[in-house]
């Protein structure tokens, strides 16, 4: 999470320490994270483990990180597993706010449209 905030985490990869531009999700970071960006007016919000997700259904076909026709459930939405252990179905209409609250990407609209 927080890859556009300037935060970084040192992670060992194949014996080498790499400085990765993300906040690694640990018990400490998830419990204490304060939202950096103000998309949706979230600056200063502490989402906590019930609103920060670990993983979600495939949302990489078509528009990245957005439920669309090529994804597991199409454009209807996505199942999301959160850090507190619960899983929720998130409809497409609620997806951007849920993603932004969790990941702090400064997204208030669909900005990533990659073709692979």
SEPA-220500 format. One line per field, with one value per residue: residue number from 1; residue in one letter; x, y negated, z negated of N, C-alpha, C in turn. Coordinates in Angstrom, 2 decimals. Atoms other than C-alpha are relative to their C-alpha. Layout:
nr <- (NUM	...)
rest <- (A	...)
nX <- (X	...)
nY <- (Y	...)
nZ <- (Z	...)
caX <- (X	...)
caY <- (Y	...)
caZ <- (Z	...)
cX <- (X	...)
cY <- (Y	...)
cZ <- (Z	...)
END
This chain:
nr <- (1	2	3	4	5	6	7	8	9	10	11	12	13	14	15	16	17	18	19	20	21	22	23	24	25	26	27	28	29	30	31	32	33	34	35	36	37	38	39	40	41	42	43	44	45	46	47	48	49	50	51	52	53	54	55	56	57	58	59	60	61	62	63	64	65	66	67	68	69	70	71	72	73	74	75	76	77	78	79	80	81	82	83	84	85	86	87	88	89	90	91	92	93	94	95	96	97	98	99	100	101	102	103	104	105	106	107	108	109	110	111	112	113	114	115	116)
rest <- (X	X	X	X	X	X	X	X	X	X	X	X	X	X	X	X	X	X	X	X	X	X	X	X	X	X	X	X	X	X	X	X	X	X	X	X	X	X	X	X	X	X	X	X	X	X	X	X	X	X	X	X	X	X	X	X	X	X	X	X	X	X	X	X	X	X	X	X	X	X	X	X	X	X	X	X	X	X	X	X	X	X	X	X	X	X	X	X	X	X	X	X	X	X	X	X	X	X	X	X	X	X	X	X	X	X	X	X	X	X	X	X	X	X	X	X)
nX <- (0.84	-0.66	-1.12	-0.16	-0.12	-1.40	-0.43	-0.70	-0.30	-1.12	0.39	-1.06	0.38	-1.14	-1.17	-0.32	1.02	0.53	0.89	1.19	0.84	1.29	0.00	0.27	1.11	-0.30	0.94	-0.28	0.34	1.45	0.68	-0.39	-0.10	0.82	0.13	-0.84	0.67	1.32	1.07	1.22	-0.07	-0.49	-1.25	0.03	0.82	-0.67	0.91	-0.09	0.02	1.30	0.19	-1.18	0.11	-1.18	0.11	1.32	0.15	-0.68	0.54	-1.10	0.34	0.62	-0.42	-0.69	0.58	1.38	0.82	0.48	0.50	-0.93	-0.40	0.65	1.44	0.40	0.06	0.88	-0.74	-1.13	-0.14	-1.21	-0.39	-0.58	-1.03	0.58	0.45	1.30	0.07	1.23	0.30	0.05	0.57	-0.78	0.28	-0.69	-1.37	-1.05	-0.13	-0.58	-1.41	-0.75	-0.11	-0.94	-1.31	-0.53	-0.61	0.45	0.94	1.40	0.60	-0.80	-1.17	-0.95	0.56	-1.15	0.26	-1.08)
nY <- (1.19	1.30	0.08	1.36	0.94	0.25	-1.00	-1.15	-1.10	-0.85	-1.40	-0.88	-0.78	-0.84	0.38	1.42	0.89	0.94	1.02	-0.05	1.17	-0.41	-0.32	-1.42	-0.22	-0.78	0.35	1.39	1.01	-0.02	0.59	1.39	0.77	1.21	0.29	1.11	0.80	0.50	-0.49	-0.28	0.66	-1.01	0.37	-0.09	-1.14	-1.24	-1.05	-1.18	-1.31	-0.36	0.73	-0.18	-1.37	-0.81	-0.46	0.08	-0.70	0.61	1.23	0.48	0.02	1.28	1.10	-0.55	0.28	0.47	-1.08	0.23	-1.19	-1.11	-0.48	-1.20	0.21	1.04	1.35	0.04	0.32	-0.86	-0.45	0.58	-0.52	1.08	-0.37	-0.53	-1.36	-0.12	0.14	0.70	0.27	1.45	0.31	0.94	1.38	0.27	-0.52	1.02	0.47	-1.11	-0.12	1.17	-0.08	-1.07	0.06	1.37	0.25	1.31	-0.25	0.34	-0.44	-1.04	0.65	-0.99	-0.83	-0.62	-1.16	-0.98)
nZ <- (0.00	0.11	-0.94	-0.54	1.12	0.32	0.99	-0.57	0.92	-0.37	-0.09	-0.47	-1.17	-0.39	0.77	-0.18	0.56	-0.97	0.55	-0.85	0.29	0.56	1.42	0.19	0.93	1.20	1.07	0.42	-1.01	-0.24	1.15	0.24	-1.22	-0.13	-1.43	-0.45	-1.03	0.36	-0.88	0.76	1.31	0.96	0.67	1.45	0.42	0.39	-0.45	0.85	-0.66	-0.58	-1.25	-0.85	-0.51	-0.33	-1.38	-0.60	-1.28	-1.13	-0.60	-0.84	-1.42	-0.36	0.88	1.16	1.32	-0.17	-0.53	-1.35	-0.70	-0.09	1.32	0.51	0.17	-0.93	0.56	1.16	1.22	0.36	1.37	0.57	1.32	0.78	0.97	1.24	-0.28	-0.66	-1.45	-0.41	-1.40	-0.21	-1.31	-0.79	0.39	1.26	-0.09	0.07	1.38	0.78	-0.40	0.47	1.46	0.30	-0.63	0.01	-1.31	-0.47	-1.09	0.18	-1.26	-0.66	-0.59	-0.50	-1.05	-0.64	-0.84	0.16)
caX <- (0.00	0.96	3.13	2.57	3.30	7.09	7.16	9.43	10.25	13.50	12.81	15.31	15.05	17.38	19.76	19.89	18.08	15.89	14.20	10.67	8.36	5.50	4.52	4.78	1.60	2.51	0.49	2.18	1.76	-1.85	-2.86	-1.10	-1.34	-2.63	-3.95	-1.54	-3.59	-6.86	-8.77	-12.37	-11.40	-9.49	-6.32	-5.60	-7.99	-6.80	-8.38	-7.13	-7.19	-10.93	-10.49	-7.02	-7.09	-4.58	-5.87	-8.78	-10.17	-8.48	-9.09	-6.18	-7.91	-8.86	-8.71	-6.17	-7.55	-11.14	-13.89	-14.53	-15.74	-12.56	-12.26	-13.33	-16.78	-16.94	-17.89	-20.18	-17.47	-14.82	-14.37	-11.84	-10.00	-9.16	-6.35	-8.73	-9.67	-13.09	-13.98	-16.50	-18.14	-17.52	-19.73	-18.16	-19.89	-18.11	-14.78	-12.79	-13.52	-12.74	-9.48	-8.41	-9.15	-7.09	-4.20	-3.82	-3.09	-4.65	-7.38	-10.77	-11.42	-10.17	-6.64	-4.87	-5.76	-2.98	-3.02	-1.01)
caY <- (0.00	-3.68	-3.38	-7.01	-8.56	-8.57	-5.82	-2.82	0.52	2.46	6.04	8.86	10.43	13.34	12.18	8.57	5.76	3.75	0.46	0.85	-2.20	-0.70	-0.27	3.44	4.65	5.82	5.82	2.55	0.73	1.84	0.85	-2.53	-3.65	-7.21	-8.08	-10.40	-11.55	-13.47	-11.61	-11.24	-13.51	-10.65	-12.51	-11.72	-8.74	-5.59	-2.76	0.09	3.83	3.99	1.59	2.43	5.43	8.22	9.56	9.46	11.24	10.56	6.97	6.77	7.36	4.14	1.34	2.21	2.40	1.89	4.48	4.68	7.18	9.31	9.92	12.93	11.49	9.11	5.55	6.54	6.26	8.19	10.34	8.68	10.25	7.71	7.73	8.49	11.79	10.94	11.15	8.83	8.58	5.02	3.83	1.85	-1.35	-1.07	0.23	-3.01	-4.27	-0.83	-0.63	-4.17	-3.74	-0.55	-1.40	-5.23	-5.54	-9.03	-7.65	-9.25	-7.90	-5.21	-6.27	-3.02	-1.45	0.89	3.40	6.58)
caZ <- (0.00	0.19	3.29	4.29	0.89	0.87	-1.78	-1.19	-2.78	-2.75	-1.63	-1.23	2.24	3.01	0.29	1.49	-0.31	2.02	1.11	2.48	2.82	0.79	-2.83	-3.66	-5.35	-8.83	-12.05	-13.03	-9.70	-9.20	-12.73	-12.61	-8.99	-8.47	-5.01	-3.17	-0.15	-0.24	2.51	1.26	-1.68	-3.35	-4.41	-8.05	-8.14	-9.97	-7.97	-10.19	-9.47	-8.70	-5.75	-4.42	-2.12	-1.58	1.71	4.10	7.15	10.44	11.55	14.01	17.34	19.13	16.53	13.82	10.28	11.41	11.91	15.65	18.27	18.40	14.65	12.58	11.80	14.75	13.96	11.08	8.41	6.54	3.46	1.16	-1.81	-4.50	-7.08	-9.96	-8.27	-6.84	-3.16	-1.52	1.86	3.10	5.95	8.78	7.59	4.21	5.50	5.94	2.43	0.93	2.92	2.06	-1.64	-1.62	0.69	0.54	4.29	4.61	6.87	7.15	10.67	13.04	13.93	14.78	18.08	19.13	21.96	21.44)
cX <- (0.88	1.17	0.21	0.19	1.43	0.52	0.68	0.31	1.20	-0.45	1.16	-0.54	1.24	1.30	0.43	-1.14	-0.37	-0.91	-1.18	-0.94	-1.44	0.14	-0.36	-1.10	0.44	-1.05	0.17	-0.46	-1.50	-0.75	0.26	0.03	-0.97	0.00	0.73	-0.74	-1.40	-1.10	-1.17	0.01	0.57	1.29	-0.17	-0.84	0.89	-0.91	0.01	-0.20	-1.34	-0.25	1.23	-0.01	1.36	-0.03	-1.44	-0.02	0.73	-0.74	1.04	-0.31	-0.67	0.55	0.60	-0.66	-1.39	-0.80	-0.55	-0.29	0.94	0.39	-0.82	-1.52	-0.52	-0.03	-0.88	0.72	1.09	-0.13	1.32	0.22	0.76	0.94	-0.56	-0.58	-1.35	0.15	-1.33	-0.11	-0.12	-0.49	0.86	-0.22	0.71	1.50	1.07	0.21	0.64	1.49	0.82	0.19	1.05	1.42	0.64	0.76	-0.32	-0.89	-1.40	-0.76	0.88	1.15	0.94	-0.69	1.16	-0.46	1.21	-0.03)
cY <- (-1.24	-0.18	-1.37	-1.03	-0.40	0.95	1.16	1.00	0.76	1.46	0.80	0.88	0.75	-0.44	-1.44	-0.84	-1.03	-0.99	-0.14	-1.16	0.37	0.05	1.48	0.15	0.95	-0.37	-1.46	-1.02	-0.05	-0.66	-1.49	-0.89	-1.19	-0.39	-1.28	-0.93	-0.42	0.41	0.44	-0.65	0.89	-0.38	0.03	1.16	1.18	1.16	1.26	1.30	0.38	-0.71	0.03	1.44	0.64	0.42	-0.09	0.82	-0.77	-1.23	-0.59	0.02	-1.33	-1.11	0.60	-0.46	-0.62	1.16	-0.34	1.34	1.20	0.63	1.21	-0.13	-1.07	-1.34	-0.10	-0.41	1.01	0.46	-0.54	0.57	-1.09	0.52	0.53	1.40	0.11	-0.19	-0.67	-0.03	-1.51	-0.24	-1.04	-1.44	-0.40	0.30	-1.08	-0.52	1.08	0.14	-1.17	0.02	1.02	-0.30	-1.39	-0.32	-1.38	0.14	-0.45	0.33	1.07	-0.69	1.00	0.88	0.55	1.14	0.92	0.99)
cZ <- (0.00	0.96	0.60	-1.10	-0.31	-1.07	0.71	-1.09	0.53	-0.08	0.55	1.13	0.48	-0.67	0.14	-0.58	1.05	-0.72	0.96	-0.37	-0.39	-1.51	-0.10	-1.05	-1.10	-1.05	-0.40	1.04	0.26	-1.16	-0.17	1.23	-0.02	1.47	0.36	0.96	-0.44	0.98	-0.88	-1.39	-1.09	-0.73	-1.52	-0.54	-0.37	0.38	-0.86	0.75	0.62	1.33	0.91	0.48	0.28	1.46	0.47	1.27	1.08	0.50	0.95	1.49	0.32	-0.86	-1.27	-1.29	0.11	0.57	1.39	0.68	-0.02	-1.33	-0.45	-0.10	0.96	-0.70	-1.24	-1.27	-0.26	-1.45	-0.53	-1.39	-0.74	-1.09	-1.32	0.20	0.68	1.50	0.33	1.51	0.13	1.43	0.71	-0.45	-1.29	0.05	-0.17	-1.42	-0.88	0.31	-0.54	-1.51	-0.41	0.46	0.06	1.29	0.57	1.23	-0.38	1.29	0.60	0.73	0.68	1.02	0.81	0.88	-0.13	1.13)
END
